[in-house]
Amino acid sequence: MANDHQFKLKTRYIATRGVDEYRATIAEIVTPDDVVLELGCEWGTTTRLLAQRTDQVIGTDVSAECIRRAREMHPQLRFEVLDAFDVLAALSFGQKFSKVYIDLSGISGYRSLLDTIALLTMYATVLRPEIIVVKSGSLKQFAAHCEAWKS
């Protein structure tokens, strides 16, 4: 049974399809005052683009090898190893993130739609960012056909 506090989150979700759409959101929504967490940064290309809008960005990836390479390629930026599904570990960064960017391998297909929704809900509940941008074609397609009922 739902309680009065469930589903009262104010986080906006933006679903994008493909890396071009994902990165196009940066100019539209990231401001110099934002503190941004990127999940699935791989080699830090999008993290670098985020850092052009705000100097408060942390790029993360589950792969220590990717983080090593990202640090090598972008030594002025902060990168950390993080399993995106361990949202509590993100709290250890000691930041109040206003925006979260998510580009994880394997969450764009329809078979992972429930995992994607669970991941978004976890980050919205624990970190309470203003906006979460996620690269997931299946979520974008699903959301395009959703409408919240208003009685």
C-alpha positions in Angstrom: 0.0 0.0 0.0 1.4 3.4 -1.0 1.9 6.1 1.7 1.7 9.8 1.5 5.5 10.2 0.8 5.8 7.8 -2.1 5.8 9.2 -5.6 6.0 12.8 -4.4 9.4 13.4 -5.8 10.1 16.6 -7.7 12.8 15.2 -10.0 12.2 15.6 -13.7 13.3 12.8 -16.0 14.5 13.4 -19.5 14.8 10.3 -21.7 17.0 10.6 -24.7 17.8 8.3 -27.6 21.4 8.1 -28.7 24.5 10.0 -27.6 23.7 13.1 -29.8 20.4 13.7 -28.0 21.9 12.9 -24.7 24.7 15.4 -25.1 22.4 18.1 -26.7 20.6 18.4 -23.3 23.8 19.8 -21.7 23.5 23.2 -23.3 19.8 23.4 -22.4 19.8 22.3 -18.8 23.3 22.5 -17.2 24.2 25.8 -15.5 27.4 27.0 -13.8 25.7 26.5 -10.4 24.9 22.9 -11.0 26.6 19.9 -9.4 26.5 17.0 -11.8 27.0 13.3 -11.4 27.5 11.3 -14.5 27.0 7.5 -14.4 28.7 5.5 -17.1 31.2 8.1 -18.2 33.5 5.5 -20.0 36.5 7.7 -21.1 35.0 11.0 -20.0 33.9 12.6 -23.3 30.5 13.7 -21.9 32.0 14.5 -18.6 34.3 17.0 -20.4 31.3 18.5 -22.1 29.5 18.8 -18.8 32.6 20.5 -17.3 32.4 23.2 -20.0 29.1 24.3 -18.4 29.9 23.7 -14.7 33.1 23.1 -12.8 31.3 20.8 -10.4 31.1 17.4 -12.1 32.1 13.9 -11.2 32.3 11.2 -13.9 31.8 7.6 -12.8 32.0 4.2 -14.3 32.0 0.6 -13.0 35.2 -0.1 -15.0 38.4 0.8 -13.2 40.2 0.6 -16.6 37.7 3.2 -18.1 38.3 5.5 -15.1 42.1 5.1 -15.4 41.8 6.1 -19.1 39.4 9.0 -18.4 41.8 10.4 -15.8 44.7 10.1 -18.2 42.7 11.9 -21.0 41.2 14.5 -18.8 43.5 15.0 -15.8 41.7 18.3 -14.7 38.4 16.5 -14.1 37.3 14.2 -11.3 36.5 10.6 -12.1 35.6 7.8 -9.6 34.9 4.1 -9.9 31.2 3.5 -9.0 28.7 0.8 -9.7 25.7 2.8 -10.8 23.3 0.4 -9.0 25.0 1.2 -5.7 23.3 4.6 -5.2 24.4 4.7 -1.5 28.0 4.7 -2.7 27.2 7.9 -4.6 26.4 9.6 -1.3 30.1 9.1 -0.2 31.1 11.8 -2.7 29.6 14.3 -0.2 27.8 16.4 -2.9 24.3 17.6 -3.3 23.8 16.8 -7.0 21.4 19.0 -8.9 21.7 17.0 -12.1 22.4 13.3 -12.8 23.4 12.0 -16.3 23.0 8.3 -17.0 24.5 6.5 -20.0 24.8 2.8 -19.0 25.4 0.0 -21.4 22.5 -2.4 -21.5 19.6 -0.1 -20.3 18.3 1.0 -23.7 16.5 -2.2 -24.6 13.0 -3.1 -23.7 14.2 -6.1 -21.6 15.8 -3.6 -19.2 13.0 -1.1 -19.0 12.1 -2.1 -15.4 15.7 -1.9 -14.3 16.0 1.6 -15.8 12.9 2.8 -14.0 14.1 1.3 -10.8 17.5 3.0 -11.2 15.9 6.4 -11.9 13.6 6.0 -8.9 16.6 5.1 -6.6 18.6 8.2 -7.6 15.5 10.5 -7.4 14.7 9.1 -4.0 18.2 9.1 -2.5 19.9 12.1 -4.2 16.9 14.2 -5.0 18.3 16.0 -8.0 16.3 18.5 -10.0 16.7 16.6 -13.2 18.0 13.1 -14.3 18.9 12.7 -18.0 19.1 9.1 -19.2 20.1 7.7 -22.5 17.5 5.0 -23.1 15.7 4.7 -26.3 13.2 2.2 -24.9 12.4 4.6 -22.0 11.9 7.5 -24.4 9.6 5.4 -26.5 7.6 4.2 -23.5 7.4 7.8 -22.0 6.1 9.2 -25.3 3.0 7.0 -24.9 2.4 7.7 -21.2 0.0 10.2 -19.8 -0.6 10.9 -16.2 -4.3 10.6 -15.4 -5.9 13.7 -13.8 -9.3 13.2 -12.2 
